[in-house]
């Protein structure tokens, strides 16, 4: 019986087929970064209006609750993929959305 020896054992990994990169996963990762960066910036004008003028008329609590739900998804995505930029940006998004919802309840 022939043995592989130490060189043969070290080269076994070369026999495995290499996986092709998943294009869909790369697309989702790109979109996740894009949304994570823009999310908190989009909320700033609304947050400013509500809290500086103490007026939330015309601001939908349903919409901002939906934004919070989306923020929870992206934050969870960041946690699962251990992506610190996603976690940080979406934590900011959740904080902004929470303050907007609080402002709607308080001033609306």
Secondary structure, DSSP 8 states (H G I E B T S, - for coil): ----HHHHHHTGGGGS------HHHHHHHHHHHHHHHHHHHHHHHHHHHHHHHT--TT--HHHHHHHHHHHHHHHHHHHHHT-HHHHHHHHHHHHHHHHHHHHHHHH-
